[in-house]
Amino acid sequence: MNILILGSGVVGANLAKKLSEQGKNVYLIDDNTDELNTLSENFDIKTISDDPLDPQFYKNFKQDINYFIAVTKSDEKNILSCKFAKDYLGVDKTIARIRNQNLINEASHSEFKTSNKFLDYVISPEQEVSSNIFEKIHMPGAFFSEKLISNQLSLIGLKSSDLFKNHSYDEIKNFFNSNNIIYVGHSIEEEISLDFHGIKDSDHLYIILKLNSIQPLIKFFGFVDDALNILIIGGGTIGYNLAKLIENDDQKINLKILENSTSRCEFLVKELNDTNIFNGNALDQSLYDEMDLSNMDLVISVTDNDQINIILSIIAKKRGSDSVISIINNETFSSFANDLGIDIFINPRELTTSRIIEKISQGNLLSYHSILRDSHTIYEVKYHNDLFEIIKDNKIYNHICTFSEEKLHLSSSDHLPTTNDILFISLENKYLAKFEKILDDY
């Protein structure tokens, strides 16, 4: 597969690196020569220094391209370059990162899509982050929650140190079996285990389950279905999108937003119906009592400043908030976020990269997710007979379960995967490149 990426920033660079590791033939274009040189020296990427808004570049490009992906900071450049790629390169598919919400919100999305038919996929980092956080709100105790491509399923990571204190091992096993919940793996401090027998001693636990099993799981763990008190710090695009999702949801939530800009607060008051808006500096501690910070079930910090998000998360925890979610763009900060007491942190750039790769995953690969303290990755793949033969005969690829006819089947069961089934495979990260090249072959 030949892929041409426009933009050598963090998203473009991560995307090019990941795709090249999967065995894709990657070209990266930008007008920033220094960044391109650095990338070409470290990765198997063909870099091109040229003007992406010059139609002649596309007319003179000799290689057939399957996917053109535009991820610069400029929406206009991303849109126009996708048109050039379609018109002059004849690419199969185009993907554009779009940040301007006025172009892609509900009111204008249909018109935008109609007038830009050359755009096959649009990725909005802000919408992806808002949706990702929203999913996590619905599972108390979860530090990780992802709806899988097989829409009836979810992959959930739980802080499990106290979850099983009122249940015996047999009770846990019977509950998982009767509710079709699949154990993936767990960790005890830094030690990783794939053995279900140690589940009661785990501190982090990963499971796959059907969406209709979430409520029984919550009741089994003893969570009370009371109204949640949630504070969003930052009323920008992400905070606003998240608030809209919460207001349109059936779950009972008492929602507050703290925003520094007076004009933005006026906008939020006008657009939101059931949310209390506070205007002020999030570092002004005199506001905390007014917002009742100590009684918050969840504080979500989504400002555009990583340091501020980290500081506010620490303050919220020390003031008595049960859980905190924070946006962190800088990978350096992400590495020690959990050590600072941040329950969940989301890297918008990594999330954007993951979503784009899901869009271009032809054939068998549907999605992938890093789990177990980033030591393993779980893959959601379509069944293919030859691929399945490789997986089942190789000990480094752990076939966890199969999703078939609306039921999850453990790999140890009598069910034999067939066409249209979905396989879930986990493996240590040191084997990723090898496995993804195998996937690419099928």
C-alpha positions in Angstrom: 0.0 0.0 0.0 1.3 3.4 -1.0 0.5 6.3 1.4 1.3 10.0 0.9 1.1 12.1 4.1 1.0 15.9 4.2 2.4 17.4 7.4 5.6 16.5 9.4 4.3 17.7 12.8 3.7 15.3 15.7 0.7 13.6 14.2 2.2 13.3 10.7 5.5 12.0 12.0 3.8 9.4 14.4 1.5 8.3 11.6 4.4 7.9 9.1 6.4 6.0 11.7 3.6 3.6 12.6 2.6 2.9 9.0 6.2 2.3 7.9 6.5 -0.2 10.7 3.5 -2.0 9.3 5.3 -2.4 6.0 3.4 0.4 4.2 5.2 2.4 1.5 5.1 5.9 3.1 5.9 9.3 1.5 5.9 12.4 3.7 5.6 15.9 2.1 6.1 19.2 3.8 7.9 22.5 3.2 9.8 22.2 6.5 13.1 20.7 5.3 14.7 20.3 8.8 11.9 18.2 10.2 11.9 16.0 7.1 15.6 15.4 7.3 15.3 14.3 10.9 12.5 11.9 10.1 14.1 10.3 7.0 17.3 9.7 9.0 15.5 7.7 11.7 12.7 5.9 9.9 12.0 4.1 6.6 10.1 7.1 5.2 10.5 8.8 1.8 10.5 12.5 2.5 9.6 15.2 -0.1 10.3 18.9 0.4 7.8 20.8 -1.8 4.9 23.1 -1.8 1.7 21.1 -1.1 -0.5 23.8 -2.5 1.2 23.7 -5.9 -0.9 21.6 -8.3 2.3 20.8 -10.4 3.6 18.7 -7.5 0.7 16.3 -7.8 0.7 16.4 -11.6 4.4 15.4 -11.6 4.2 12.8 -8.9 4.9 9.4 -10.6 3.9 6.9 -7.9 0.4 5.5 -7.6 -1.1 6.5 -4.2 -3.8 4.6 -2.3 -4.3 7.0 0.5 -3.6 10.7 0.8 -3.7 12.0 4.4 -3.5 15.7 5.3 -2.7 16.5 8.9 -1.2 20.0 8.9 -2.4 22.7 11.4 -4.3 24.5 8.6 -7.8 23.2 7.7 -7.7 25.1 4.4 -4.4 23.5 3.4 -5.7 20.0 4.3 -8.9 20.5 2.3 -7.3 22.0 -0.8 -4.5 19.4 -0.9 -7.0 16.6 -0.7 -8.8 18.0 -3.7 -5.5 18.2 -5.7 -4.7 14.6 -4.6 -8.0 13.4 -5.9 -8.0 15.5 -9.1 -4.4 15.1 -10.2 -3.1 12.0 -8.5 -6.3 10.0 -8.7 -5.8 8.6 -5.1 -8.2 6.0 -3.9 -9.1 7.7 -0.6 -8.4 11.0 1.1 -8.4 11.8 4.8 -8.3 15.3 6.2 -7.8 16.5 9.8 -10.3 19.3 10.4 -10.4 21.4 13.5 -12.9 24.2 12.7 -16.1 22.9 14.3 -18.2 25.3 12.3 -17.4 23.2 9.2 -18.3 19.9 10.6 -20.9 20.4 13.3 -24.4 18.9 13.0 -25.8 22.1 11.4 -23.3 22.3 8.6 -21.8 18.8 8.2 -24.2 17.7 5.5 -23.5 20.8 3.4 -19.8 20.5 4.0 -19.8 16.9 2.9 -21.8 17.6 -0.2 -19.6 20.5 -1.3 -16.3 18.5 -0.6 -17.1 15.1 -2.1 -13.3 14.6 -2.7 -13.0 14.1 1.1 -13.6 10.5 1.9 -12.9 10.8 5.7 -12.7 13.7 8.0 -11.0 13.4 11.4 -11.7 16.0 14.1 -9.3 15.6 17.1 -11.6 17.6 19.3 -14.6 15.5 18.5 -12.6 12.3 19.0 -11.4 13.4 22.4 -14.8 14.5 23.6 -16.4 11.2 22.5 -13.5 9.2 24.1 -14.0 11.0 27.5 -17.8 10.6 27.2 -17.4 6.8 26.9 -15.3 6.7 30.1 -17.9 8.6 32.2 -20.3 5.6 31.8 -18.0 3.1 33.5 -17.2 3.9 37.2 -13.8 2.7 38.1 -12.6 2.6 34.5 -9.3 4.2 33.5 -9.7 3.0 29.9 -12.8 2.5 27.8 -13.0 2.0 24.0 -15.9 1.0 21.9 -14.6 -1.5 19.4 -15.2 -1.5 15.7 -17.6 -4.3 16.4 -20.0 -1.8 17.8 -21.7 -4.1 20.3 -18.4 -4.5 22.2 -16.2 -2.5 24.5 -12.7 -2.9 25.8 -12.5 -1.7 29.4 -9.6 -1.2 31.8 -10.5 -1.1 35.4 -8.7 -0.1 38.6 -9.4 -3.4 40.3 -7.6 -3.4 43.7 -10.9 -3.1 45.6 -13.4 -4.4 43.0 -13.4 -8.0 44.1 -13.1 -7.7 47.9 -16.7 -8.8 48.4 -16.5 -11.8 46.0 -14.8 -15.1 45.9 -12.8 -16.4 42.9 -15.7 -18.8 42.0 -18.2 -16.0 42.2 -16.1 -13.8 39.9 -15.6 -16.6 37.4 -19.3 -17.5 37.4 -20.4 -13.9 36.9 -18.0 -13.4 34.0 -19.2 -16.7 32.3 -22.9 -15.9 32.8 -22.6 -12.4 31.4 -20.3 -13.3 28.5 -17.4 -11.1 29.9 -13.9 -12.0 28.6 -10.8 -11.6 30.7 -7.8 -10.2 28.8 -5.1 -9.7 31.4 -4.1 -7.8 34.5 -1.2 -6.2 36.3 0.0 -6.3 39.9 2.2 -3.2 40.3 4.7 -3.6 37.4 4.1 -7.3 36.9 1.9 -8.4 34.0 -0.2 -11.5 34.1 -2.5 -13.3 31.6 -3.7 -15.8 34.2 -7.3 -15.4 35.3 -6.5 -17.1 38.6 -4.7 -14.1 39.9 -7.5 -11.7 39.2 -8.4 -11.0 42.9 -4.9 -9.6 43.6 -4.8 -7.3 40.5 -4.6 -3.5 40.5 -5.3 -3.0 36.8 -7.7 -5.3 34.9 -8.7 -5.5 31.2 -11.9 -7.1 29.9 -13.9 -7.3 26.7 -17.7 -7.3 27.1 -20.9 -6.5 25.2 -22.4 -3.1 25.9 -25.5 -4.6 27.5 -23.3 -6.2 30.1 -21.9 -2.9 31.5 -24.8 -2.3 33.8 -24.8 -5.8 35.4 -21.0 -5.4 35.8 -21.5 -2.0 37.6 -24.0 -3.6 40.0 -21.8 -6.6 40.6 -19.0 -4.3 41.7 -21.3 -2.4 44.0 -21.3 1.0 42.3 -24.4 3.1 43.3 -26.4 4.5 40.4 -26.6 8.0 41.8 -26.3 11.3 39.9 -22.7 12.1 39.1 -21.2 15.5 40.0 -18.8 16.4 37.2 -16.7 19.5 36.7 -15.2 20.3 33.3 -12.3 22.8 33.4 -12.0 24.5 30.1 -15.0 25.5 28.0 -13.3 25.4 24.6 -14.3 23.1 21.8 -13.6 19.9 23.6 -15.3 21.0 26.8 -18.3 22.3 24.9 -18.7 19.1 22.7 -18.4 17.0 25.9 -21.1 19.0 27.7 -23.4 18.6 24.7 -23.0 14.9 24.8 -23.6 14.7 28.5 -26.7 16.9 28.3 -28.2 14.6 25.6 -27.5 11.5 27.6 -29.9 9.6 29.8 -27.5 9.3 32.7 -28.1 11.7 35.6 -25.3 14.2 35.8 -24.9 17.5 37.7 -22.5 19.3 35.3 -20.4 22.4 35.8 -17.9 24.1 33.5 -15.2 26.5 34.6 -14.0 28.8 31.8 -11.6 31.8 32.0 -12.9 33.8 29.0 -16.0 35.9 29.7 -17.1 35.9 26.0 -16.8 32.1 25.9 -18.9 31.8 29.1 -21.6 33.9 27.4 -21.5 31.5 24.5 -21.7 28.5 26.8 -24.7 30.0 28.7 -26.5 30.5 25.4 -25.8 27.1 23.9 -26.1 24.8 27.0 -29.3 24.1 28.8 -28.5 22.1 32.0 -25.0 23.1 32.8 -23.8 25.6 35.4 -21.1 27.9 34.0 -18.5 29.5 36.2 -16.3 32.3 34.9 -12.8 32.5 36.4 -9.2 31.4 36.5 -8.9 27.7 37.3 -5.8 28.4 39.5 -7.8 30.8 41.7 -8.4 28.7 44.8 -11.2 31.0 46.1 -13.4 29.5 43.4 -13.1 25.9 44.6 -15.5 26.1 47.5 -18.1 27.9 45.3 -17.8 25.0 42.8 -17.9 22.4 45.6 -14.7 20.9 44.2 -14.2 18.5 47.1 -17.5 16.8 46.4 -16.9 16.2 42.7 -17.1 12.6 41.5 -15.1 13.5 38.4 -13.0 16.5 37.3 -12.1 16.7 33.6 -9.3 19.2 32.7 -9.4 20.0 29.0 -7.6 23.4 28.7 -5.0 23.8 25.9 -2.1 23.9 28.4 -0.6 20.5 29.5 1.0 22.0 32.6 -2.2 23.6 33.7 -4.2 20.4 33.2 -1.7 18.4 35.3 -1.6 21.0 38.1 -5.4 21.2 38.2 -5.7 17.4 38.3 -3.4 17.2 41.2 -5.3 20.0 43.0 -8.7 18.3 42.4 -7.4 15.0 43.8 -5.9 16.7 46.9 -9.2 18.6 47.4 -11.2 15.3 47.5 -12.4 14.7 44.0 -12.9 11.0 43.4 -11.4 10.8 39.9 -9.6 13.1 37.4 -9.3 13.0 33.6 -6.7 15.2 31.9 -5.7 16.0 28.3 -1.9 15.8 27.9 -0.4 16.3 24.5 3.3 16.1 25.5 4.5 12.4 25.7 7.1 13.4 28.3 4.3 14.5 30.7 2.2 11.4 29.8 4.9 9.1 31.1 4.5 10.2 34.7 0.9 11.3 34.8 -0.3 8.2 36.7 2.4 8.7 39.3 0.9 12.1 40.0 -2.5 10.6 40.7 -4.1 11.4 37.3 -6.6 8.5 36.8 -7.0 8.9 33.0 -5.0 10.9 30.6 -5.7 11.3 26.9 -3.2 12.3 24.3 -5.2 13.9 21.4 -2.4 13.4 18.9 -2.1 9.7 19.7 -5.9 9.3 19.5 -6.0 11.1 16.1 -3.2 8.8 14.8 -5.1 5.7 16.0 -8.3 6.8 14.4 -6.6 7.5 11.0 -4.9 4.1 11.0 -8.3 2.5 11.7 -9.7 4.3 8.6 -7.0 3.0 6.3 -6.8 -0.5 7.7 -7.9 -2.6 4.7 -8.4 -6.3 4.9 -8.3 -7.8 8.4 -7.1 -5.1 10.9 -10.1 -3.3 12.4 -8.5 -1.7 15.5 -5.7 -1.9 18.0 -5.2 -0.7 21.5 -2.3 -0.5 23.9 -3.0 -2.3 27.2 -1.3 -3.6 30.4 0.9 -0.6 31.2 1.7 -0.2 27.5 3.5 -3.6 27.5 1.0 -5.4 25.2 -1.3 -4.5 22.3 -4.7 -6.1 21.6 -5.9 -6.3 18.0 -9.4 -6.6 16.6 -9.1 -8.5 13.3 -11.4 -10.1 10.7 -11.2 -13.8 10.5 -9.1 -15.2 7.6 -8.3 -18.9 7.5 -4.6 -18.6 6.6 -4.2 -15.8 9.2 -5.9 -17.9 11.9 -3.6 -20.9 11.1 -0.6 -18.7 11.7 -2.0 -17.2 15.0 -3.1 -20.5 16.5 0.3 -22.2 15.8 2.4 -19.4 17.2 2.8 -19.0 20.9 3.7 -15.3 20.8 0.2 -14.5 19.4 -2.5 -14.9 22.1 -5.9 -15.6 20.6 -8.1 -14.3 23.4 -11.6 -14.8 22.0 -13.8 -14.7 18.9 -16.9 -12.6 18.4 -19.4 -14.6 16.4 -23.2 -14.2 15.9 -23.4 -11.7 18.8 -21.6 -13.8 21.3 -18.0 -13.8 22.6 -16.3 -17.2 22.6 -13.1 -17.9 24.5 -10.3 -19.4 22.4 -10.4 -22.5 24.6 -14.1 -23.1 23.8 -15.3 -25.5 21.1 -16.2 -22.7 18.7 -14.2 -22.7 15.5 -13.9 -19.2 13.8 -15.6 -18.8 10.4 -16.1 -16.1 7.8 -17.5 -12.8 9.3 -16.2 -13.7 12.8 -13.9 -11.2 14.6 -10.8 -12.4 16.4 -9.1 -10.6 19.4 -5.4 -11.1 19.6 -2.9 -9.8 22.2 0.8 -9.8 22.0 3.8 -8.2 23.6 4.8 -4.9 21.9 8.2 -6.2 20.9 6.4 -8.4 18.3 4.1 -5.7 16.9 6.0 -5.0 13.7 6.2 -8.6 12.7 2.5 -9.2 13.4 1.3 -6.1 11.5 3.3 -7.2 8.5 1.6 -10.5 8.6 -1.8 -8.7 8.8 -0.8 -6.6 5.8 -0.2 -9.8 3.8 -3.8 -10.9 4.3 
